[in-house]
Amino acid sequence: MPEAIKTYVRWVERLNRAVGRFAMYLLFVMMGILLWSSISKVISGEPFYLLDSPAHWTLLSAQFAITAYYMLGGAYSLQLGSNVRMDLVYGSWSPRTKAWADAFTVLTLLFYLGVLLYGGFVSTEYAIQYGERAPGIWRAYLWPIKVVMCIGIVLMILQTLAIFFRDIATIRGIDLDEELEGGEA
């Protein structure tokens, strides 16, 4: 494989591994927010009125945290191969046949992610231009989470291309993991 492709795969997989491992902790952030929400509602009765009001910001903040968790962790999930796959006959195929099938389906995934990214950019642009806010008491701005979603989609596109390059290497009979390890030594 050309050195540029090996460098691309190495760089993208390191980036997505770092972002994905960071995103794992967002689940704990969401759990903390929801725990705070429960505690603030329980002790917001007359004798224990915490901070003069229950935490109205918690539900939307938890939704933002889980959205960031899901979108930023998507590329890492693709990298680990932990995505859901229908395995009617796929499991019995040879690695090369699997690579042919994956190379084809990766192209459809790229198309889907491209459409998703276009919609994300349009929606983010709208949110920034018009100051779009969430409905409800808190009325948080929506553009920050929409930017995070677009970043997550871009990371998934980069990882999908890395997967495509890995499939091409497998089709050509090249062990890309072995070549990448040789480049890091």
Steps between C-alpha positions, in 0.01 A plus 500: 500500500622854435656672799241783483215252551680329789563840659135595452372179659745529789412866565121454473496194724710672768274806488180295520641284780578812705166669430310174558666438835421858603139452387465192722516726804209709376273217614613570857440872445145423392449271800627774731265754347202268540603416856517873578157539343355230725666636813394858429138394451493290817645773722329797337206472740433777750757424770775406249459741209835464318622808309147650499373267223525151363758453225305566180815475290567135579284319244630699204858480629468122530365486145796707378745272685352179358490652151868592525575151639321335209633722222861527617516130583362390164833501317669306779217247489557460126873460561441222754250329271236511772229619266197276445528271198253251357692174504295260292787382280770759567659305785577202279677706231876524460670826610547599136132446414402696811731781386327509158159522665621759751662712227164518324296574813753760615419699186131505594595605853711785358202618296275489807753685716549759225127573491493510881795742508336728244183512712709556812684795344177658379337454840805634684519802272133571567547462877792743500341752264166521681611419855286187515413396853347190654141527612435499872599697808876500449496593126858389436667582171503201265800586284763351737350150491442528125869582452590195711270289282669625182843423649380150584375447145832623354687256727273218381569592137876499566473161673284360221768595248763331721282187507470518122881516466531202735250307285695582183820380669330174600370450145855550371632248754680757717492484879467872575533448878842342444610783271374764746690339787814496287461874433476586869813314611 
